[in-house]
Amino acid sequence: HGPGGGSGSNPDLTYHGGSVQHSTTVTPVFWGTSWSSYTGDKIGGLGSFYSGASGSAYLRTTSEYTDGNGGVGTTLTVANPMYDSARAPSKAPSTSAVLQAVVTALAGAQPIQNGYYPVYSDQKRGHANYCAWHTYGTINGTPVEFAFFFNLDGDPGCDVSSTYGRSAGLAALGNVSGHELSETLTDPQLNAWYDSTGAENADKCAWTFSGKAVTLGSGSWQIQGNWSNLSHDKQTPTSYLGSGSGCVDGNQ
């Protein structure tokens, strides 16, 4: 998703009948020829990101969204990373190609039902007009959620201003990883929670930050917030853009 997301006449998210994620296992997938010899901070850093996100105040910004079986579950199980060592595309890949990278990384193992597989390419964004996206599919009849992320090293279009001691590329991935994770929890099959223009909870607060660090475990990250109907409707929690604006990041 890119920056923005319209509001329509009623900016609140509305429910469209689909399921939210009640429990989620996250398995990062690293796609490309360079990961096998990688010595930077991304693989371990993203593992720490997801582990720290579990049960965090940041992730609880999604918990108000429900389906017929209850609300979003904000405790994550984080599995060890997997790898597809084939060359990743130098241009924007198709969703089927990204799903195939998950299949390859599984190496014949059965996927986790409704598991979330964020796929991190070692290729730059080039002229693609997005930093990341999420969607869903099936592997051997098992439903899964997955996402795709470019290598954001030296990419000012997807950068954040505060790295908190990490590489700029990892800090940028942390922000968009939070965006796609939040949307996967609230709209995993693109038929649950979004507004009248199709914008999901993170779309509506894209590239808008509170000015405070978001705490995930023992680490600090710069992450945009998520839309809260409760905040917009002047219930609790309050927003970071002023009363009734709708954006929250767990610092309220």
C-alpha positions as CSV (number, residue, x, y, z in Angstrom):
1,H,0.0,0.0,0.0
2,G,1.1,3.5,-0.7
3,P,0.5,6.7,1.4
4,G,-2.9,7.9,2.1
5,G,-6.4,6.3,1.9
6,G,-9.5,8.3,1.5
7,S,-12.2,8.8,4.1
8,G,-15.5,9.1,2.2
9,S,-18.5,10.7,3.9
10,N,-18.0,8.5,7.0
11,P,-14.3,7.8,7.6
12,D,-14.8,4.9,10.0
13,L,-14.0,1.4,9.0
14,T,-17.0,-0.8,8.5
15,Y,-17.4,-4.5,8.7
16,H,-17.9,-6.5,5.5
17,G,-18.5,-10.0,6.8
18,G,-15.1,-11.6,6.6
19,S,-12.9,-13.1,9.4
20,V,-10.3,-11.3,11.5
21,Q,-7.2,-13.0,12.8
22,H,-7.9,-14.5,16.2
23,S,-4.5,-16.1,16.5
24,T,-1.5,-15.6,14.2
25,T,1.8,-17.4,13.6
26,V,4.3,-15.2,11.8
27,T,7.0,-16.9,9.7
28,P,9.3,-14.4,7.9
29,V,10.5,-15.6,4.5
30,F,13.7,-14.2,3.0
31,W,13.7,-14.4,-0.8
32,G,16.8,-13.9,-2.9
33,T,20.4,-15.0,-3.5
34,S,22.1,-12.7,-1.0
35,W,20.4,-13.9,2.2
36,S,22.5,-17.1,2.6
37,S,25.6,-15.0,3.3
38,Y,23.9,-11.9,4.8
39,T,25.7,-10.4,7.8
40,G,23.5,-7.3,8.3
41,D,20.8,-6.6,10.9
42,K,17.6,-7.3,9.0
43,I,17.0,-11.1,9.7
44,G,17.5,-10.9,13.4
45,G,16.0,-7.4,13.6
46,L,12.7,-8.4,12.0
47,G,12.5,-11.4,14.2
48,S,12.8,-9.0,17.2
49,F,10.3,-6.7,15.6
50,Y,7.6,-9.4,15.4
51,S,8.4,-10.9,18.8
52,G,8.2,-7.5,20.4
53,A,5.0,-6.7,18.6
54,S,3.2,-9.6,20.3
55,G,0.9,-8.3,23.0
56,S,2.3,-4.8,22.6
57,A,0.3,-1.6,23.1
58,Y,0.9,-0.9,19.4
59,L,-0.7,-4.2,18.3
60,R,-3.6,-3.7,20.7
61,T,-4.6,-0.8,18.4
62,T,-6.2,-3.5,16.3
63,S,-8.2,-5.3,19.0
64,E,-11.4,-3.3,18.7
65,Y,-12.1,-5.0,15.3
66,T,-14.2,-8.2,15.6
67,D,-16.1,-10.8,13.6
68,G,-18.8,-13.2,14.7
69,N,-16.2,-15.2,16.7
70,G,-14.6,-12.3,18.6
71,G,-11.9,-9.7,18.2
72,V,-8.4,-9.6,16.7
73,G,-5.9,-11.6,18.7
74,T,-2.9,-9.5,19.4
75,T,-0.5,-12.2,20.7
76,L,1.7,-13.6,18.0
77,T,3.6,-16.8,17.7
78,V,6.9,-16.0,15.8
79,A,8.5,-19.0,14.0
80,N,12.0,-19.2,12.8
81,P,12.7,-17.6,9.4
82,M,12.6,-19.5,6.2
83,Y,14.5,-18.9,2.9
84,D,13.9,-19.1,-0.8
85,S,17.4,-18.8,-2.3
86,A,16.3,-18.4,-5.8
87,R,16.9,-15.0,-7.5
88,A,14.1,-12.6,-6.6
89,P,12.6,-10.6,-9.5
90,S,14.2,-7.2,-10.1
91,K,10.8,-5.8,-10.9
92,A,7.5,-5.8,-8.9
93,P,6.6,-9.5,-8.6
94,S,3.1,-11.0,-9.1
95,T,1.2,-12.2,-6.1
96,S,1.5,-15.8,-7.4
97,A,5.3,-15.4,-7.6
98,V,5.4,-14.3,-4.0
99,L,3.2,-17.1,-2.9
100,Q,5.5,-19.5,-4.7
101,A,8.4,-18.2,-2.8
102,V,6.6,-19.2,0.4
103,V,5.9,-22.7,-1.1
104,T,9.6,-23.0,-2.0
105,A,10.7,-21.9,1.5
106,L,8.4,-24.5,3.1
107,A,10.4,-27.2,1.2
108,G,7.5,-29.6,1.2
109,A,6.3,-28.8,4.7
110,Q,2.6,-28.1,5.3
111,P,1.9,-24.4,5.9
112,I,0.2,-23.2,9.1
113,Q,-3.5,-22.6,8.5
114,N,-4.0,-18.9,8.3
115,G,-0.4,-18.4,9.1
116,Y,1.2,-15.1,8.1
117,Y,4.2,-15.3,5.8
118,P,5.8,-11.8,5.2
119,V,8.2,-12.2,2.3
120,Y,11.3,-10.0,2.2
121,S,13.1,-9.6,-1.1
122,D,16.7,-8.6,-1.5
123,Q,15.8,-6.5,-4.6
124,K,15.2,-2.8,-4.6
125,R,11.8,-1.1,-5.3
126,G,12.8,0.6,-8.6
127,H,9.8,2.3,-10.1
128,A,7.2,0.4,-8.2
129,N,4.7,2.8,-6.6
130,Y,4.5,0.9,-3.3
131,C,6.7,-0.2,-0.4
132,A,4.8,-3.4,0.5
133,W,1.5,-5.1,0.3
134,H,-0.5,-8.0,1.8
135,T,-3.0,-10.5,0.5
136,Y,-4.0,-14.1,1.0
137,G,-4.0,-17.5,-0.9
138,T,-3.9,-21.2,-0.4
139,I,-1.1,-23.7,-0.4
140,N,-2.2,-27.4,-0.9
141,G,-5.7,-26.3,0.1
142,T,-4.5,-24.6,3.3
143,P,-5.5,-20.9,3.6
144,V,-2.6,-18.6,4.4
145,E,-1.9,-14.8,4.5
146,F,1.2,-13.4,3.0
147,A,2.9,-10.1,2.2
148,F,5.7,-8.7,0.1
149,F,8.5,-6.2,0.9
150,F,11.2,-4.7,-1.2
151,N,14.8,-4.1,-0.1
152,L,14.4,-0.6,1.2
153,D,18.0,0.3,1.7
154,G,18.6,3.8,0.5
155,D,15.0,4.3,-0.6
156,P,13.8,7.8,0.4
157,G,10.3,7.1,-0.8
158,C,9.8,4.4,2.0
159,D,12.2,5.8,4.6
160,V,11.6,6.8,8.2
161,S,13.3,9.7,10.0
162,S,14.4,7.8,13.2
163,T,16.3,4.6,13.1
164,Y,16.9,4.1,16.8
165,G,20.3,2.6,16.1
166,R,19.3,0.3,13.3
167,S,20.3,0.4,9.7
168,A,18.0,2.7,7.6
169,G,16.8,-0.3,5.6
170,L,15.7,-2.2,8.7
171,A,14.0,0.8,10.2
172,A,12.1,1.4,7.0
173,L,11.1,-2.3,6.9
174,G,9.9,-2.1,10.6
175,N,7.4,0.7,9.7
176,V,5.9,-1.0,6.7
177,S,6.0,-4.4,8.4
178,G,3.8,-2.9,11.2
179,H,1.5,-1.5,8.5
180,E,1.0,-4.8,6.7
181,L,0.8,-6.8,10.0
182,S,-2.0,-4.6,11.3
183,E,-4.0,-4.9,8.1
184,T,-3.5,-8.7,8.0
185,L,-4.9,-8.9,11.5
186,T,-8.0,-6.8,10.7
187,D,-8.6,-7.6,7.1
188,P,-6.8,-10.9,6.3
189,Q,-8.8,-11.9,3.3
190,L,-9.6,-8.4,2.1
191,N,-13.3,-8.8,3.1
192,A,-13.5,-7.7,6.8
193,W,-12.7,-4.2,7.9
194,Y,-12.1,-1.2,5.6
195,D,-13.7,2.1,4.9
196,S,-16.0,3.3,2.1
197,T,-13.0,3.8,-0.3
198,G,-11.4,0.5,0.5
199,A,-8.7,1.9,2.8
200,E,-7.7,-0.4,5.7
201,N,-6.8,0.6,9.2
202,A,-3.1,1.3,8.4
203,D,-3.8,2.9,5.1
204,K,-5.7,5.6,6.8
205,C,-2.8,6.6,8.9
206,A,0.0,5.9,6.4
207,W,3.2,8.0,6.9
208,T,1.7,9.9,9.8
209,F,3.6,9.5,13.0
210,S,2.9,10.5,16.6
211,G,6.4,11.8,17.2
212,K,7.0,9.2,20.0
213,A,8.8,6.0,19.8
214,V,6.7,2.8,19.6
215,T,7.9,0.3,22.1
216,L,8.0,-3.4,21.0
217,G,9.5,-5.6,23.6
218,S,12.8,-3.9,24.7
219,G,13.2,-2.0,21.4
220,S,12.0,1.4,20.1
221,W,10.8,1.8,16.5
222,Q,9.3,4.6,14.4
223,I,6.0,3.2,13.2
224,Q,2.9,5.0,11.9
225,G,-0.3,4.3,13.8
226,N,-3.5,2.6,12.9
227,W,-7.0,3.9,12.5
228,S,-9.3,3.5,15.5
229,N,-13.1,3.9,15.1
230,L,-13.3,4.4,18.9
231,S,-10.8,7.3,18.7
232,H,-12.5,8.9,15.8
233,D,-15.8,8.7,17.5
234,K,-14.2,10.4,20.6
235,Q,-14.3,7.4,22.7
236,T,-11.2,5.7,24.1
237,P,-8.3,5.7,23.3
238,T,-7.5,9.3,22.3
239,S,-5.6,9.9,19.0
240,Y,-2.2,11.3,18.4
241,L,-3.4,13.9,16.0
242,G,-5.9,15.5,18.3
243,S,-9.3,14.6,19.6
244,G,-11.3,12.6,17.1
245,S,-8.7,12.2,14.4
246,G,-8.7,8.4,14.6
247,C,-4.9,7.5,14.5
248,V,-3.4,5.6,17.4
249,D,0.0,3.9,17.9
250,G,-0.3,2.7,21.5
251,N,1.2,5.8,23.0
252,Q,-2.1,7.3,23.9
